[in-house]
Amino acid sequence: MSVLQPFPVPLPAGVRFPVKTFAKRQRAVVMAQRYVLITGCGEGGIGEALAREYQKKACTVITTVLPWESKDHLISAGIQCYELDVTDDASVQALERIVDKVTEGRLHVLVNNA
């Protein structure tokens, strides 16, 4: 582990600041505050794989599947999942209300995979 002194004032003798560990924790905190919406997350597809990657980065992931598709693979992984048919305006508006409530208007990433 490299040790740097990011402070303009020298640290007391023997005191070290583990920059890499701190940076890693800060990244996790920042990513945890990120909201990601991914549409089209059917089982075994690109959407599901992407959702799992964002989840590994500690983001809050919201996913969608078609109304007749299973959500179990996402819910069992601890990923929020909602039904969405992008060709149905009512379905899109319902999801918009849900996402706005969950994210408090702070959606950071949108992946339209539908």
C-alpha positions in Angstrom: 0.0 0.0 0.0 1.4 3.4 -1.0 1.3 6.1 1.6 0.9 9.7 0.6 0.4 12.9 2.6 -2.5 14.7 1.0 -2.4 17.4 3.7 -0.5 20.7 3.3 0.6 20.3 6.9 3.0 17.4 7.6 1.6 14.7 9.7 3.3 13.9 13.1 6.1 11.4 13.0 4.9 7.8 12.7 1.4 8.8 11.5 0.6 7.6 8.0 -2.4 8.2 5.8 -3.5 5.2 3.7 -4.7 7.0 0.6 -5.7 3.9 -1.4 -7.9 2.6 1.4 -9.5 6.0 1.9 -10.0 6.5 -1.9 -11.7 3.1 -2.2 -14.0 3.9 0.7 -14.9 7.3 -0.7 -15.6 5.7 -4.1 -18.0 3.2 -2.5 -19.8 6.1 -0.6 -20.1 8.1 -3.8 -21.4 5.1 -5.8 -23.9 4.2 -3.1 -25.5 7.6 -3.7 -25.9 6.8 -7.4 -29.2 5.7 -8.8 -29.2 3.6 -12.0 -32.2 2.7 -14.0 -31.8 -0.2 -16.6 -34.7 -1.2 -18.8 -35.0 -4.6 -20.4 -33.4 -6.8 -17.8 -34.8 -10.2 -18.8 -33.1 -13.3 -17.4 -29.7 -14.0 -18.8 -29.5 -10.9 -20.9 -27.2 -7.8 -21.2 -29.5 -5.8 -19.0 -29.3 -8.3 -16.1 -25.5 -8.5 -16.4 -25.2 -4.7 -16.4 -27.5 -4.5 -13.3 -25.3 -6.9 -11.4 -22.2 -5.0 -12.3 -23.7 -1.7 -11.1 -24.8 -3.5 -7.9 -21.2 -4.7 -7.3 -20.2 -1.0 -7.4 -22.7 -0.4 -4.6 -25.1 1.7 -6.8 -28.8 1.6 -6.1 -30.1 -0.3 -9.2 -33.6 -0.1 -10.5 -34.5 -2.5 -13.3 -37.5 -3.3 -15.5 -38.8 -6.4 -17.3 -41.8 -6.9 -19.6 -45.0 -7.7 -17.7 -45.0 -11.3 -18.7 -41.3 -11.9 -17.8 -40.1 -13.2 -14.5 -38.5 -10.8 -12.0 -37.3 -13.6 -9.6 -33.7 -13.6 -10.9 -33.3 -9.9 -10.0 -35.3 -9.8 -6.8 -33.4 -12.8 -5.4 -30.2 -10.8 -6.1 -31.5 -7.9 -4.1 -32.1 -5.7 -7.2 -35.3 -3.6 -7.4 -37.4 -4.6 -10.4 -40.6 -3.3 -11.9 -42.8 -4.2 -14.9 -42.5 -1.9 -17.9 -43.9 -2.0 -21.4 -42.3 0.9 -23.3 -45.1 0.9 -25.9 -47.7 1.6 -23.2 -47.8 5.3 -22.0 -49.6 4.4 -18.8 -46.8 1.9 -18.0 -44.1 4.4 -18.7 -45.8 7.1 -16.6 -46.3 4.7 -13.7 -42.6 3.8 -13.7 -41.7 7.5 -13.9 -43.6 8.1 -10.7 -41.9 5.1 -9.0 -38.4 6.1 -10.1 -39.0 9.7 -9.0 -40.1 8.5 -5.6 -37.3 6.0 -5.1 -34.5 8.4 -6.3 -36.0 11.6 -5.0 -35.4 13.0 -8.4 -31.7 12.1 -8.5 -31.4 9.5 -11.3 -27.8 9.4 -12.4 -27.7 6.7 -15.1 -30.3 5.5 -17.5 -29.6 2.5 -19.7 -32.5 2.0 -22.2 -32.0 -1.7 -23.1 -35.7 -2.3 -23.8 
